[in-house]
């Protein structure tokens, strides 16, 4: 999407990967909620912002679109927590993370420790990295004060 960029050097910096993950999460939440095809974004530049603006008559920027996506993701997180989903103990299966590592193939001997990275992602999203709860100040910044009473 024109105007959407991952941070320079994101492949080599854990911090920049977390920023990139926040950005892509926000974009995908908006894309999911428009019910457009995710696969179409894999084939080159996608005029998504133009599509949104032309369809709605709006004139929103990529930054506003990403804030909308962040709001959606924070509401989803808050809903899951309110409904007692323990997001911090929702572990990926060992087959995905390489525990036990494969003994052959292109990922032979590789395993991924993602827990600390996930905590960094939580910080980037404005969530408590120990329990995944959106911080009160993050909720207020997104005009989601009404969620505070459900979580705190």
N, CA, C and O of each residue as an XYZ file, in Angstrom:
608
protein
N       0.850     -1.169      0.000
C       0.000      0.000      0.000
C       0.897      1.234      0.000
O       1.844      1.324      0.782
N       0.597      2.163     -0.867
C       1.381      3.387     -0.937
C       1.319      4.127      0.402
O       0.242      4.318      0.968
N       2.472      4.534      0.893
C       2.546      5.242      2.169
C       2.781      4.334      3.362
O       3.023      4.817      4.468
N       2.713      3.027      3.153
C       2.940      2.056      4.229
C       4.349      1.513      4.091
O       4.705      0.952      3.055
N       5.151      1.680      5.135
C       6.531      1.196      5.091
C       6.898      0.561      6.427
O       6.545      1.054      7.499
N       7.608     -0.533      6.321
C       8.187     -1.133      7.513
C       9.440     -0.343      7.869
O      10.057      0.267      6.996
N       9.822     -0.350      9.151
C      11.013      0.408      9.548
C      12.265     -0.109      8.836
O      12.430     -1.313      8.639
N      13.127      0.804      8.462
C      14.385      0.447      7.825
C      15.185     -0.457      8.762
O      15.309     -0.166      9.952
N      15.721     -1.540      8.231
C      16.533     -2.457      9.029
C      15.736     -3.393      9.915
O      16.277     -3.951     10.870
N      14.464     -3.574      9.618
C      13.606     -4.377     10.500
C      14.039     -5.841     10.568
O      13.751     -6.510     11.560
N      14.706     -6.347      9.568
C      15.105     -7.758      9.575
C      16.213     -8.047     10.574
O      16.378     -9.189     11.004
N      16.981     -7.017     10.950
C      18.146     -7.226     11.813
C      17.969     -6.697     13.228
O      18.848     -6.879     14.070
N      16.862     -6.056     13.497
C      16.640     -5.449     14.804
C      15.360     -5.994     15.422
O      14.279     -5.868     14.847
N      15.489     -6.597     16.587
C      14.314     -7.146     17.272
C      13.282     -6.051     17.535
O      12.086     -6.261     17.334
N      13.735     -4.907     17.974
C      12.832     -3.772     18.252
C      12.084     -3.340     16.989
O      10.877     -3.102     17.032
N      12.795     -3.239     15.876
C      12.157     -2.825     14.621
C      11.217     -3.903     14.089
O      10.225     -3.590     13.431
N      11.523     -5.175     14.369
C      10.595     -6.248     13.998
C       9.275     -6.082     14.736
O       8.207     -6.297     14.164
N       9.349     -5.701     16.001
C       8.134     -5.510     16.797
C       7.323     -4.322     16.286
O       6.093     -4.373     16.262
N       8.003     -3.261     15.880
C       7.326     -2.112     15.268
C       6.651     -2.566     13.977
O       5.493     -2.236     13.722
N       7.388     -3.327     13.165
C       6.830     -3.854     11.923
C       5.644     -4.758     12.163
O       4.676     -4.731     11.402
N       5.707     -5.560     13.215
C       4.583     -6.445     13.538
C       3.354     -5.637     13.925
O       2.236     -5.981     13.541
N       3.559     -4.549     14.693
C       2.421     -3.677     15.030
C       1.809     -3.088     13.764
O       0.589     -3.089     13.599
N       2.648     -2.591     12.882
C       2.145     -1.980     11.650
C       1.369     -2.983     10.802
O       0.279     -2.676     10.320
N       1.923     -4.178     10.617
C       1.230     -5.168      9.792
C      -0.034     -5.676     10.470
O      -1.022     -5.966      9.797
N      -0.015     -5.788     11.797
C      -1.225     -6.166     12.523
C      -2.324     -5.134     12.283
O      -3.469     -5.495     12.008
N      -1.983     -3.870     12.384
C      -2.968     -2.799     12.187
C      -3.529     -2.826     10.773
O      -4.740     -2.725     10.577
N      -2.643     -2.963      9.783
C      -3.091     -3.021      8.399
C      -4.023     -4.210      8.177
O      -5.085     -4.069      7.570
N      -3.624     -5.369      8.668
C      -4.426     -6.565      8.442
C      -5.774     -6.511      9.156
O      -6.754     -7.067      8.660
N      -5.839     -5.859     10.295
C      -7.142     -5.736     10.959
C      -8.104     -4.918     10.105
O      -9.276     -5.273      9.978
N      -7.619     -3.829      9.523
C      -8.489     -3.028      8.652
C      -8.856     -3.828      7.406
O     -10.020     -3.860      7.007
N      -7.876     -4.469      6.797
C      -8.141     -5.267      5.607
C      -9.146     -6.373      5.899
O     -10.071     -6.590      5.116
N      -8.976     -7.069      7.011
C      -9.928     -8.123      7.396
C     -11.339     -7.574      7.558
O     -12.311     -8.215      7.158
N     -11.446     -6.405      8.135
C     -12.769     -5.841      8.406
C     -13.443     -5.265      7.172
O     -14.643     -4.990      7.197
N     -12.692     -5.078      6.090
C     -13.313     -4.668      4.829
C     -13.775     -5.893      4.043
O     -14.497     -5.769      3.054
N     -13.357     -7.066      4.487
C     -13.673     -8.341      3.838
C     -13.023     -8.493      2.469
O     -13.488     -9.270      1.635
N     -11.936     -7.740      2.242
C     -11.193     -7.891      0.998
C     -10.219     -9.052      1.130
O      -9.905     -9.487      2.239
N      -9.754     -9.540      0.022
C      -8.889    -10.711     -0.028
C      -7.474    -10.385      0.454
O      -6.834     -9.469     -0.064
N      -6.994    -11.126      1.431
C      -5.633    -10.944      1.926
C      -4.595    -11.351      0.888
O      -3.517    -10.760      0.825
N      -4.906    -12.337      0.087
C      -3.940    -12.843     -0.881
C      -3.588    -11.772     -1.903
O      -2.461    -11.744     -2.400
N      -4.521    -10.900     -2.223
C      -4.260     -9.882     -3.239
C      -3.124     -8.943     -2.845
O      -2.503     -8.335     -3.716
N      -2.843     -8.816     -1.562
C      -1.763     -7.928     -1.121
C      -0.380     -8.520     -1.382
O       0.626     -7.823     -1.241
N      -0.319     -9.781     -1.755
C       0.970    -10.446     -1.977
C       1.510    -10.256     -3.387
O       2.637    -10.661     -3.674
N       0.731     -9.651     -4.267
C       1.107     -9.586     -5.677
C       1.587     -8.217     -6.125
O       1.558     -7.918     -7.318
N       2.020     -7.393     -5.211
C       2.545     -6.093     -5.580
C       1.757     -4.968     -4.940
O       0.904     -5.210     -4.086
N       2.036     -3.750     -5.344
C       1.354     -2.594     -4.748
C      -0.164     -2.740     -4.829
O      -0.719     -3.138     -5.853
N      -0.797     -2.414     -3.746
C      -2.240     -2.596     -3.614
C      -2.855     -1.229     -3.315
O      -2.473     -0.599     -2.329
N      -3.783     -0.757     -4.124
C      -4.346      0.592     -3.932
C      -5.408      0.625     -2.835
O      -6.496      1.169     -3.026
N      -5.085      0.042     -1.699
C      -6.066     -0.120     -0.626
C      -6.601      1.215     -0.120
O      -7.813      1.381      0.014
N      -5.724      2.159      0.161
C      -6.172      3.448      0.695
C      -7.042      4.175     -0.331
O      -8.022      4.823      0.037
N      -6.692      4.070     -1.613
C      -7.518      4.669     -2.659
C      -8.886      3.995     -2.710
O      -9.909      4.661     -2.870
N      -8.896      2.686     -2.575
C     -10.149      1.951     -2.575
C     -11.047      2.415     -1.430
O     -12.229      2.690     -1.636
N     -10.486      2.501     -0.230
C     -11.259      2.936      0.941
C     -11.794      4.345      0.723
O     -12.981      4.599      0.928
N     -10.928      5.256      0.310
C     -11.342      6.654      0.122
C     -12.390      6.788     -0.984
O     -13.354      7.538     -0.826
N     -12.218      6.077     -2.094
C     -13.183      6.169     -3.183
C     -14.527      5.536     -2.817
O     -15.585      6.046     -3.185
N     -14.471      4.440     -2.100
C     -15.700      3.739     -1.736
C     -16.517      4.517     -0.701
O     -17.746      4.563     -0.768
N     -15.814      5.123      0.252
C     -16.502      5.795      1.361
C     -16.701      7.292      1.136
O     -17.556      7.913      1.768
N     -15.906      7.870      0.231
C     -15.938      9.317      0.059
C     -15.058     10.030      1.071
O     -15.043     11.259      1.130
N     -14.333      9.269      1.861
C     -13.424      9.841      2.844
C     -12.152     10.298      2.158
O     -11.962     10.120      0.955
N     -11.298     10.887      2.959
C      -9.959     11.249      2.514
C      -9.015     10.991      3.686
O      -8.385     11.907      4.214
N      -8.934      9.727      4.076
C      -8.101      9.400      5.235
C      -6.697      9.041      4.784
O      -6.474      8.646      3.640
N      -5.771      9.183      5.693
C      -4.362      8.879      5.429
C      -4.046      7.469      5.910
O      -4.845      6.829      6.594
N      -2.874      7.010      5.537
C      -2.404      5.708      6.001
C      -2.309      5.708      7.530
O      -2.648      4.711      8.168
N      -1.852      6.813      8.121
C      -1.727      6.890      9.580
C      -3.083      6.713     10.268
O      -3.178      6.021     11.281
N      -4.111      7.321      9.732
C      -5.452      7.176     10.306
C      -5.937      5.737     10.126
O      -6.531      5.157     11.036
N      -5.686      5.180      8.973
C      -6.073      3.802      8.711
C      -5.409      2.852      9.703
O      -6.045      1.935     10.223
N      -4.118      3.083      9.959
C      -3.393      2.238     10.907
C      -3.906      2.429     12.336
O      -3.922      1.475     13.114
N      -4.323      3.640     12.688
C      -4.905      3.861     14.019
C      -6.226      3.111     14.155
O      -6.532      2.573     15.219
N      -6.998      3.076     13.092
C      -8.241      2.297     13.093
C      -7.918      0.821     13.320
O      -8.573      0.150     14.117
N      -6.903      0.322     12.613
C      -6.488     -1.069     12.790
C      -6.011     -1.360     14.193
O      -6.310     -2.420     14.743
N      -5.270     -0.430     14.784
C      -4.816     -0.586     16.161
C      -6.007     -0.650     17.107
O      -6.039     -1.471     18.024
N      -6.973      0.208     16.883
C      -8.181      0.211     17.719
C      -8.898     -1.134     17.639
O      -9.335     -1.674     18.655
N      -9.013     -1.666     16.436
C      -9.658     -2.973     16.258
C      -8.902     -4.047     17.029
O      -9.512     -4.846     17.740
N      -7.577     -4.072     16.894
C      -6.781     -5.104     17.559
C      -6.847     -4.971     19.079
O      -6.919     -5.976     19.786
N      -6.824     -3.755     19.579
C      -6.909     -3.542     21.032
C      -8.273     -4.002     21.544
O      -8.360     -4.614     22.609
N      -9.332     -3.714     20.797
C     -10.666     -4.180     21.204
C     -10.743     -5.706     21.190
O     -11.354     -6.301     22.077
N     -10.138     -6.332     20.206
C     -10.117     -7.801     20.161
C      -9.364     -8.372     21.363
O      -9.804     -9.338     21.986
N      -8.223     -7.757     21.676
C      -7.434     -8.203     22.821
C      -8.227     -8.040     24.113
O      -8.261     -8.945     24.947
N      -8.863     -6.885     24.273
C      -9.649     -6.618     25.478
C     -10.814     -7.606     25.600
O     -11.097     -8.105     26.690
N     -11.477     -7.883     24.495
C     -12.581     -8.842     24.513
C     -12.095    -10.213     24.982
O     -12.708    -10.828     25.854
N     -10.992    -10.688     24.401
C     -10.456    -11.998     24.781
C     -10.089    -12.048     26.256
O     -10.342    -13.049     26.925
N      -9.499    -10.982     26.764
C      -9.136    -10.939     28.181
C     -10.375    -10.892     29.062
O     -10.444    -11.569     30.088
N     -11.349    -10.093     28.657
C     -12.592    -10.004     29.434
C     -13.290    -11.367     29.518
O     -13.928    -11.693     30.519
N     -13.156    -12.150     28.451
C     -13.790    -13.471     28.408
C     -12.893    -14.572     28.969
O     -13.131    -15.758     28.740
N     -11.855    -14.163     29.710
C     -10.946    -15.055     30.443
C     -10.027    -15.908     29.575
O      -9.612    -16.987     29.997
N      -9.704    -15.445     28.373
C      -8.686    -16.126     27.582
C      -7.329    -15.681     28.115
O      -7.023    -14.489     28.128
N      -6.533    -16.620     28.546
C      -5.212    -16.328     29.102
C      -4.214    -16.202     27.955
O      -3.541    -17.168     27.596
N      -4.125    -15.001     27.385
C      -3.312    -14.796     26.182
C      -1.828    -15.041     26.415
O      -1.120    -15.420     25.482
N      -1.348    -14.838     27.612
C       0.082    -15.009     27.870
C       0.474    -16.481     28.004
O       1.653    -16.817     27.892
N      -0.482    -17.341     28.238
C      -0.189    -18.767     28.320
C      -0.712    -19.527     27.117
O      -0.780    -20.756     27.137
N      -1.077    -18.813     26.080
C      -1.522    -19.420     24.828
C      -0.278    -19.678     23.979
O       0.109    -18.839     23.165
N       0.329    -20.815     24.167
C       1.629    -21.125     23.554
C       1.461    -21.731     22.165
O       0.495    -22.440     21.881
N       2.437    -21.427     21.309
C       2.469    -22.032     19.984
C       2.902    -23.490     20.109
O       3.708    -23.820     20.978
N       2.379    -24.361     19.255
C       2.782    -25.768     19.303
C       4.261    -25.937     18.989
O       4.823    -25.183     18.195
N       4.890    -26.929     19.613
C       6.304    -27.203     19.408
C       6.663    -27.447     17.955
O       7.772    -27.124     17.531
N       5.752    -28.006     17.192
C       6.032    -28.267     15.772
C       6.288    -26.958     15.015
O       7.091    -26.932     14.082
N       5.614    -25.876     15.410
C       5.786    -24.583     14.760
C       7.082    -23.918     15.200
O       7.765    -23.293     14.388
N       7.426    -24.045     16.469
C       8.585    -23.339     17.013
C       9.879    -24.147     16.964
O      10.943    -23.643     17.324
N       9.789    -25.404     16.516
C      10.992    -26.233     16.427
C      11.369    -26.870     17.744
O      12.553    -27.084     18.004
N      10.415    -27.173     18.565
C      10.667    -27.883     19.831
C       9.959    -29.230     19.744
O       8.749    -29.288     19.962
N      10.572    -30.169     19.476
C      11.934    -30.553     19.173
C      12.307    -30.122     17.755
O      11.472    -30.165     16.851
N      13.583    -29.700     17.558
C      14.001    -29.253     16.226
C      13.934    -30.389     15.196
O      14.147    -31.558     15.518
N      13.629    -30.005     13.935
C      13.638    -30.992     12.857
C      15.034    -31.567     12.708
O      16.030    -30.887     12.955
N      15.097    -32.830     12.301
C      16.390    -33.500     12.129
C      16.874    -33.447     10.688
O      17.988    -33.881     10.393
N      16.046    -32.916      9.783
C      16.453    -32.808      8.382
C      15.700    -31.651      7.729
O      14.785    -31.077      8.319
N      16.092    -31.327      6.531
C      15.423    -30.276      5.782
C      16.044    -28.901      6.019
O      17.050    -28.765      6.715
N      15.416    -27.889      5.423
C      15.985    -26.537      5.447
C      15.964    -25.892      6.833
O      16.689    -24.925      7.068
N      15.151    -26.408      7.752
C      15.122    -25.846      9.108
C      15.691    -26.822     10.140
O      15.365    -26.760     11.325
N      16.543    -27.716      9.661
C      17.190    -28.706     10.523
C      17.866    -28.016     11.712
O      18.658    -27.091     11.530
N      17.553    -28.465     12.917
C      18.207    -27.978     14.127
C      17.776    -26.596     14.597
O      18.326    -26.079     15.570
N      16.806    -25.992     13.927
C      16.396    -24.628     14.278
C      15.165    -24.652     15.175
O      14.196    -25.364     14.909
N      15.221    -23.872     16.228
C      14.039    -23.656     17.070
C      13.940    -22.154     17.354
O      14.928    -21.423     17.283
N      12.743    -21.725     17.672
C      12.466    -20.302     17.869
C      11.971    -20.077     19.288
O      11.029    -20.723     19.745
N      12.623    -19.151     19.972
C      12.172    -18.718     21.296
C      11.435    -17.398     21.073
O      12.073    -16.367     20.857
N      10.142    -17.414     21.120
C       9.343    -16.247     20.743
C       8.749    -15.492     21.926
O       8.202    -14.405     21.738
N       8.838    -16.028     23.123
C       8.150    -15.429     24.257
C       8.615    -13.996     24.535
O       7.786    -13.113     24.756
N       9.932    -13.756     24.525
C      10.436    -12.405     24.778
C      10.057    -11.457     23.649
O       9.749    -10.288     23.885
N      10.081    -11.962     22.433
C       9.664    -11.148     21.294
C       8.194    -10.769     21.424
O       7.811     -9.642     21.109
N       7.370    -11.705     21.887
C       5.949    -11.415     22.076
C       5.754    -10.342     23.149
O       4.891     -9.473     23.017
N       6.550    -10.408     24.195
C       6.464     -9.372     25.230
C       6.839     -8.005     24.655
O       6.224     -6.997     25.003
N       7.842     -7.967     23.779
C       8.205     -6.723     23.104
C       7.082     -6.222     22.204
O       6.831     -5.020     22.121
N       6.415     -7.143     21.536
C       5.255     -6.798     20.708
C       4.151     -6.200     21.588
O       3.523     -5.209     21.217
N       3.922     -6.804     22.745
C       2.915     -6.273     23.675
C       3.254     -4.830     24.057
O       2.379     -3.964     24.052
N       4.506     -4.576     24.383
C       4.916     -3.202     24.709
C       4.635     -2.264     23.542
O       4.111     -1.167     23.731
N       4.983     -2.697     22.348
C       4.778     -1.888     21.137
C       3.293     -1.602     20.907
O       2.936     -0.535     20.408
N       2.443     -2.540     21.264
C       1.001     -2.372     21.090
C       0.378     -1.512     22.199
O      -0.782     -1.112     22.097
N       1.143     -1.232     23.250
C       0.604     -0.473     24.375
C      -0.080     -1.365     25.397
O      -1.016     -0.948     26.079
N       0.401     -2.599     25.492
C      -0.149     -3.585     26.416
C       0.886     -3.918     27.486
O       2.088     -3.762     27.267
N       0.422     -4.368     28.626
C       1.307     -4.842     29.675
C       1.988     -6.121     29.176
O       1.300     -7.090     28.854
N       3.318     -6.144     29.105
C       4.000     -7.319     28.561
C       3.952     -8.548     29.466
O       4.328     -9.641     29.041
N       3.500     -8.384     30.689
C       3.426     -9.533     31.599
C       2.085    -10.250     31.543
O       2.014    -11.450     31.810
N       1.008     -9.521     31.194
C      -0.305    -10.167     31.163
C      -1.105     -9.882     29.888
O      -2.192    -10.430     29.705
N      -0.577     -9.032     29.010
C      -1.244     -8.743     27.744
C      -2.390     -7.757     27.823
O      -3.040     -7.490     26.813
N      -2.654     -7.208     29.003
C      -3.749     -6.247     29.150
C      -3.387     -4.910     28.519
O      -2.305     -4.383     28.780
N      -4.271     -4.348     27.691
C      -4.023     -2.993     27.186
C      -3.882     -2.029     28.363
O      -4.692     -2.052     29.290
N      -2.863     -1.191     28.324
C      -2.652     -0.225     29.398
C      -3.764      0.813     29.383
O      -4.303      1.142     28.327
N      -4.101      1.323     30.557
C      -5.148      2.339     30.646
C      -4.844      3.539     29.759
O      -5.733      4.063     29.089
N      -3.582      3.974     29.757
C      -3.221      5.143     28.936
C      -3.356      4.831     27.451
O      -3.676      5.723     26.665
N      -3.118      3.577     27.049
C      -3.296      3.185     25.650
C      -4.769      3.213     25.268
O      -5.130      3.658     24.179
N      -5.609      2.737     26.166
C      -7.053      2.755     25.911
C      -7.572      4.186     25.808
O      -8.376      4.502     24.932
N      -7.110      5.037     26.700
C      -7.520      6.442     26.682
C      -7.062      7.125     25.393
O      -7.811      7.899     24.797
N      -5.842      6.839     24.971
C      -5.303      7.450     23.748
C      -6.134      7.077     22.519
O      -6.215      7.851     21.565
N      -6.745      5.905     22.541
C      -7.576      5.447     21.422
C      -9.067      5.746     21.644
O      -9.920      5.244     20.912
N      -9.374      6.563     22.655
C     -10.770      6.879     23.005
C     -11.562      5.630     23.359
O     -12.733      5.506     22.998
N     -10.923      4.706     24.066
C     -11.566      3.466     24.482
C     -11.701      3.401     26.000
O     -11.559      2.334     26.599
N     -11.975      4.548     26.616
C     -12.106      4.587     28.074
C     -13.180      3.631     28.586
O     -13.077      3.121     29.702
N     -14.203      3.387     27.780
C     -15.285      2.504     28.205
C     -14.808      1.066     28.433
O     -15.483      0.294     29.113
N     -13.663      0.704     27.877
C     -13.127     -0.645     28.040
C     -12.462     -0.808     29.406
O     -12.379     -1.920     29.928
N     -11.992      0.290     29.981
C     -11.257      0.231     31.253
C     -12.065     -0.455     32.325
O     -11.524     -1.272     33.070
N     -13.357     -0.145     32.429
C     -14.187     -0.740     33.491
C     -14.326     -2.257     33.327
O     -14.524     -2.968     34.312
N     -14.225     -2.755     32.090
C     -14.314     -4.194     31.871
C     -13.033     -4.929     32.232
O     -13.070     -6.118     32.546
N     -11.906     -4.239     32.190
C     -10.626     -4.910     32.406
C     -10.009     -4.635     33.765
O      -9.236     -5.446     34.273
N     -10.345     -3.499     34.355
C      -9.657     -3.105     35.597
C     -10.623     -2.944     36.747
O     -10.209     -2.617     37.859
